[in-house]
Structures are given as C-alpha cells and as structure tokens.
Amino acid sequence: MSPKFNRMFFRMSTSYIILMIIILYYTTMSSSQLLSKKKEKSEGCCSFPCQHGGVCIERKFGYFCDCKNTGYYGKNCAIETWFTFFKCHTNMILEMIISIHYFIFSLINTNSLYFPSYYKIAGDILCKMHTVGMYGIDGKSYAALNPLYDSNSAVRITPSVPKYCPTPLGTKGQDPFKATSEVYNQLLKRQSFNASKTTNLLFTVYGSHFFLQFLSHGNLNGITCSHLYAEHKRTYHKGKVVTEVYNGEEYPLQHQRSQKKTFAHYLGRTEQDDWKVNILKQNSLTYVFATLWIREHNRVCDILAKIWPSWDDERLFDTARNIVTGELLVITLSEWYPVLMGYKTNLFYDPSYSTAEYALISNRLPIETFLALHWPNLIPDSFTVNNHTVVVTESLWNNLDQNLVKKFGLNNLIEAFAVSPSGQVSIENTLDILSETTKYILEMGRKLRIPSFNRMRAIAGLKPYNTFTDMMKTTKWNHILEKNYGNVDNIEFITGVLIEPNMNQRNALGETVTALFGPWLLKALLTHPLGSKFMWKPSTMGGKVGWNIVNNAKLKNLVCHNVKSPDICIKKNMISFRLDPQRRKRITNKRSGRQKINRIKRNTKDQQ
C-alpha cells in the first residue's frame, strides 16, 4: 500500500474511534442522567427539597419549586434576595438586643426609636416561619382554601408527607415505625425529675390553662377565651357568672363527678358536649387559674355596676368580658410570652403597632404546635404546700374529690407554684400519668404524616442536626437513639420536641417548639379583634376605670385582687412566671428546717 493510502486509513480509523468514544460517552451520560432522573422522580417532593416556603410541584422527571413571593430564588428557593437579607438580618439584630440586654431595649422603648417593627423583634413570621397554615389535616399535600375558610377544620404549617413516598417521613425514617409504647418506654418515660432552672410551676399551669382555649369542639381556633367563658353559666344579674361559695370565697361550679380520665380521652372523643368543662374542673392545676379568672370577672362586674348603675345585665357582662379578655392579652404578651421565648425583659401590649401582614394569616393554631404543647415534661412529680407534699399522680385528675384550692387556699397554692420549678424538656422526663396522652399524640403525628423533626426545624428557620451528638450535646443517649431511629434524620417530630434538651435553658421549652409556636402565638395576640383600632379604646372597656384595669394588668394584680389573704402580695416579686433560684433555695432550706424539727418532735413523742 502507498503511504498516501496508509495515512488516509489511519485518519479514518482515528476518526472512527473518536466517533465511537463520543457516542459511547454520550450514551453513558444519557443512561446516567436517565437513572438520575428516575431516582429524582422516585423521591420528587418526598425529600422536601423546596426551602423557605417554596411549594414543591411534581413533574414527570423530578420536581419544580415555586419560589414566588418567598423572598428567595433558585432551584430549591435557597438563595435570598437582597431585600430579604437586609430585612431578616435587621430583625435578628433587634431580637438579639431584646434577648440579651435589658438596658438597650428599655432605651428603645422609651424614646423616639420605638417604631412599628417592635413586634418583629419578638418573631417575624415572614423571616422565621415560611408557611402560613394553608394546608389542611385531610392528608392533602397541596395548598387549598378550605382549611382557611372552614372553622371546623384545623390548619397545618406543612403539607402531609405524600402517600407515594418510600417512608412515612418521605425519604427518611423507618417503615413501619416502632410501636409508640416502645418509643415511650425507651425514650420518654420519666426516670427521675429533671427540673428547670428558669421557669416555675406557675408558668406551666398558666400555659396549660391558656392553651385550652385553642380547643373549640375538637378544633383549633385563635384566642377565644372559651376557657374562661364557654363553660360558665351566667346568673343574669349584674353581668356575673355562676359560682359556688366555700368559706366565703367564690369557686367555679363542681357538679360533675370525677371520671379519672386523662386528656387523651377528651382528644379522641367524637361527642364534645362537656369535655372542656370536665378538663377545667378535674385538673387540679388548671382549676387554680379557672378560679382566679372567674373571680376577676365578677369583681370587674361589681366595679362597673357601681360606676354605671343604669346598665343592664347584658351590657355589664359584655363590658366585663372585654376587660377580662384585655387583661388576658396584656398578661400573656407582657409577662408569660417573654419567659416562653427566653427574653431578659418583659414586653408590653400595644396592638396599634402590629404589622399589616399578620392580618393575612390564618389566626388558628397549627396542628403541629398543638401536638407539641401538651406539657408532659413540665409537670413535676410533686410540690410542697404548707409543709405538705402534694403528689401530682394522685391529684392531677382528681380535683373533684380532692380540691387542692379549697384544701390549702388559693394564695398558698399560688405561692407554692411560684417557688416550685417546672420540668425541663429532655429525654426520659415525661410524667407517667400523661403516658396515655403522649402515646396518643405520637399516634396522631403519624396519622397526620407530619415530616421529620429535622425538617420541621428547617421550616422554623433553624439549622437541622447532623448527628445525635449535635442534638443531645452528649454521647450518653446516642446508643439508645441510634437503636430506635438509626439516624438523626429519622426522628419523628413529636419525639424530637419531647427529648430535645434545652442546654442553655434560655427558653422554657425546647428550641424547636419555641421557634414554631412563638410567632404563631404572637400573631394570635396581635390580631385579636379586641386589639383592633376600632375596639382598643376606653369606650370599649366601660370608660377610664376599665381602661386603666386593662392597661395596668399584671399577674400580680390578678392574684392580689382575688385572694382572700394576699400575704404573697407583700413579698417583692414573688408572683412571677420566672423561677428565682435564691428564693427557692431559701424556702427549700426553711422547709427542710421545719421538717427536721417535726421529725425531732415525732421521735421525742415516740420515745415518750
């Protein structure tokens, strides 16, 4: 062969080989891309790829994130716009001020720097919470108007995990879950009481009583004060409600006999005739605040009747209800809410500074926060009243047979609550008497197909945990958690909020629950109809006297105006939702001394 032919053959062979390599390369790439798309399709929206409120939409291959009006963009809505960056970081700085330094925030409060974004300091839903309760509990994984319109249906922060997903949590978790009884016994059941260093039992009892109003005939609504008025009968005389008198003091009626049933019984009932009144009157702890508020209503009625003798019963009742509701709003926001969020100072209620976007959000409590707030960690095993140890297991659901308020006196019980620590959210710290309720809540979370604990943290604007050690800050419980869940991404939402430790004890509850519940509670307080510019005025409260009662509302005033012997009102800062470690130590030492003296007396008597 000629050299020319050889060169031509070599070039053709080389070109053929290169062509084959190119074809093989693209064939391989197409196959890998197809496999990748198939994998992407198998997961799709199951992995919850869309961040910051982006809505996930299934496609033939993969998914699409709708980032419209979120303040973020990109494939997964992960990149923030400049406006979102400056807005949210400004709020972070302001929140840091209120959380850390009392003096700086007091300065902002008392001069011209006070401005409408004051309430954004406490929690801006647009920065911290990227969904607005537009999902229902009917198992649908897409947004619809029905949950917002239908008052007989609860709302959700997140859509349900789609049923076609590989696991109940999407792409993570076990299928099936371990039995709730097994999870409870290994992770939740209290072994020894883990006490809080920042909050007292008064905080827990107020929160438990306040939370009951969100349950209206089995559904979750906004602040309705139904826990104060829905189950109390009226006298139709001077606006008052019916009470029973014992030793010259008023108490809510107690006509039902104790049924020894727990909260879970009422959650699961289909008939809702008297479940709330039974909870209010059977629970010996919440009965304390039920007594305080019913006395306050009748006290306000007496004041109004004296000022306005021409008013009929209906107007006296309505105006007193306005005043008492206003007091509830003020006390909750100014004193209870800061303790919940871990702020160093109290706030004050001024709804005229609420922002416009709150009005666009459903005012009902999301089902996720409802499930997370049933207080099984925060209730102690016992507390001491007048040198008597009250065992919660024996008295919690036995108020009709053993009325602690009548037995020890309202003022003594409140003082005991104020100096007794509440529990702390941590592993193995769930009160066993609430085991039935806790298991029911776990089952409900599974039935509603709520995403994983880490996913809910991301929704709340928090960084997901990478390992069990990151979550627990210790390796002590890692083997137990790994045995039950394998990976930190597999932890269920309810289990997570019940075992997440509060290492710095800044918040009363865990970090995740606070981040989820805080903004919604703030929004519910600020968007209450009574706080609108049309109603938040003296004429709504019966004039200057009623207006002053509302604006000067404090927990201390509520107690001191409604106890027979207000000895605790003389003691400085005794009545508070915060636990004073020094006062608790002094009282504990004093009680120990009394108990020692009593033991000596008993021993001397026995010897004689």
C-alpha positions, 0 to 999 in steps of 0.5 A: 500500500502507498503511504498516501493510502496508509495515512488516509486509513489511519485518519479514518480509523482515528476518526472512527474511534473518536466517533465511537468514544463520543457516542459511547460517552454520550450514551453513558451520560444519557443512561446516567442522567436517565437513572438520575432522573428516575431516582429524582422522580422516585423521591420528587417532593418526598425529600422536601427539597423546596426551602423557605416556603417554596411549594414543591410541584411534581413533574414527570422527571423530578420536581419544580419549586415555586419560589414566588413571593418567598423572598428567595430564588433558585432551584430549591428557593435557597438563595435570598434576595437582597431585600430579604437579607437586609430585612431578616438580618435587621430583625435578628439584630433587634431580637438579639438586643431584646434577648440579651440586654435589658438596658438597650431595649428599655432605651428603645422603648422609651424614646423616639426609636420605638417604631412599628417593627417592635413586634418583629423583634419578638418573631417575624413570621415572614423571616422565621416561619415560611408557611402560613397554615394553608394546608389542611389535616385531610392528608392533602399535600397541596395548598387549598382554601378550605382549611382557611375558610372552614372553622371546623377544620384545623390548619397545618404549617406543612403539607402531609408527607405524600402517600407515594413516598418510600417512608412515612417521613418521605425519604427518611425514617423507618417503615413501619415505625416502632410501636409508640409504647416502645418509643415511650418506654425507651425514650420518654418515660420519666426516670427521675425529675429533671427540673428547670432552672428558669421557669416555675410551676406557675408558668406551666399551669398558666400555659396549660390553662391558656392553651385550652382555649385553642380547643373549640369542639375538637378544633383549633381556633385563635384566642377565644377565651372559651376557657374562661367563658364557654363553660360558665353559666351566667346568673343574669344579674349584674353581668356575673357568672355562676359560682359556688361559695366555700368559706366565703370565697367564690369557686367555679361550679363542681357538679360533675363527678370525677371520671379519672380520665386523662386528656387523651380521652377528651382528644379522641372523643367524637361527642364534645358536649362537656369535655372542656368543662370536665378538663377545667374542673378535674385538673387540679392545676388548671382549676387554680387559674379557672378560679382566679379568672372567674373571680376577676370577672365578677369583681370587674362586674361589681366595679362597673355596676357601681360606676354605671348603675343604669346598665343592664345585665347584658351590657355589664357582662359584655363590658366585663368580658372585654376587660377580662379578655384585655387583661388576658392579652396584656398578661400573656404578651407582657409577662408569660410570652417573654419567659416562653421565648427566653427574653431578659425583659418583659414586653408590653401590649400595644396592638396599634403597632402590629404589622399589616401582614399578620392580618393575612394569616390564618389566626388558628393554631397549627396542628403541629404546635398543638401536638407539641404543647401538651406539657408532659415534661413540665409537670413535676412529680410533686410540690410542697404546700404548707409543709405538705407534699402534694403528689401530682399522680394522685391529684392531677385528675382528681380535683373533684374529690380532692380540691387542692384550692379549697384544701390549702387556699388559693394564695398558698397554692399560688405561692407554692407554684411560684417557688416550685420549678417546672420540668425541663424538656429532655429525654426520659422526663415525661410524667407517667400519668400523661403516658396515655396522652403522649402515646396518643399524640405520637399516634396522631403525628403519624396519622397526620404524616407530619415530616421529620423533626429535622425538617420541621426545624428547617421550616422554623428557620433553624439549622437541622442536626447532623448527628445525635451528638449535635442534638443531645450535646452528649454521647450518653443517649446516642446508643439508645437513639441510634437503636430506635431511629438509626439516624438523626434524620429519622426522628419523628417530630413529636419525639424530637420536641419531647427529648430535645434538651434545652442546654442553655435553658434560655427558653422554657421549652425546647428550641424547636417548639419555641421557634414554631409556636412563638410567632404563631402565638404572637400573631394570635395576640396581635390580631385579636379583634379586641386589639383592633383600632376600632375596639382598643379604646376606653369606650370599649372597656366601660370608660377610664376605670376599665381602661386603666384595669386593662392597661395596668394588668399584671399577674400580680394584680390578678392574684392580689385582687382575688385572694382572700389573704394576699400575704404573697402580695407583700413579698417583692416579686414573688408572683412571677412566671420566672423561677428565682433560684435564691428564693427557692433555695431559701424556702427549700432550706426553711422547709427542710428546717421545719421538717427536721424539727417535726421529725425531732418532735415525732421521735421525742413523742415516740420515745415518750 
